[in-house]
Amino acid sequence: MIVALQMCSRLCADDNMNQLRQQLTTLPATRPLLVCLPESFLVFANSGHQTLVVAKQSDVYQQQLSELCRQHDIWLAAGTVPIATEHDKYFAASLLFNEQGEVLAQYNKMHLFDVDVADGTGAYRESNFTEAGSDIVVVDSPFGKIGLTVCYDLRFSGLFSALQRAGAEVILVPSAFTTITGAAHWQPLLTARAIETQSYVIAAAQVGQHENGRATYGHSIIISPWGDVLSELANGIGFIGCQPDLNRLHAIRRDMPVQSHQRFREHLL
């Protein structure tokens, strides 16, 4: 089973870890279980400077996450954890832990959110402090082959096509969408990516009004390879879940082999 946890993360990383600990006590008993966290679950700071401070202590929080995996016997897709780089910036790193607390994969957010939005924040310049990643990541697991993305990556279909060609069957999209862009584009983009790649799309989101003044859209959602909404949580903190049917996924890909029909593969990421 896979669940997506919706959160309203705060400025303090320790507060967010405590929120996570509380939510993990409410999990279903089904095992194996993959818990997916939203983007910036660990810290939703006032500035890149504050996030960088946490990034330089990321090992401490990774150890805590490992212990939670062992304690609850879960796999964990840790939304994004800031991890310091050599250039006084940080990766927005999506980490995948197994039930033994081992980090099996690290995907560094590739597409950075440098845009102007007509909301209370107005302008976002993620690249001021975040270093972009360059590698696609697909990991084998009991839940299928998992492809990792983060938030703004959702707008770049070439990345999703590359993940599907690398074998992805379940694609994770931890996010912190603005309310403006979320209302306009969140579900249409997620549905399109699921249909295009014929994959399960699991999108755990930030929600609500945050201490730093930002507001996020929420609407965590799980979409099938056929484009059906399997579960959704519009508002509030909590989780949604599904049991991926990989036999159904393989049947969809067999009956409509769109990837083998692709004529522009050489132009994709």
Sequence and secondary structure as in RCSB ss.txt:
>XXXX:A:sequence
MIVALQMCSRLCADDNMNQLRQQLTTLPATRPLLVCLPESFLVFANSGHQTLVVAKQSDVYQQQLSELCRQHDIW
LAAGTVPIATEHDKYFAASLLFNEQGEVLAQYNKMHLFDVDVADGTGAYRESNFTEAGSDIVVVDSPFGKIGLTV
CYDLRFSGLFSALQRAGAEVILVPSAFTTITGAAHWQPLLTARAIETQSYVIAAAQVGQHENGRATYGHSIIISP
WGDVLSELANGIGFIGCQPDLNRLHAIRRDMPVQSHQRFREHLL
>XXXX:A:secstr
 EEEEEB   S HHHHHHHHHHHHTT  S SS EEE  TT S   SSHHHHHHHHTTHHHHHHHHHHHHHHHT E
EEEEEEEEE TTS EEEEEEEE TTS EEEEEE  S  EEE SSSS EEEGGGTB       EE  TTS EEE  
GGGGG HHHHHHHHHTT SEEE  B  BHHHHHHHHHHHHHHHHHHHT EEEE BBEEE TTS EEE  EEEE T
TS EEEEE SSSEEEEE   HHHHHHHHHHS HHHH S GGG  
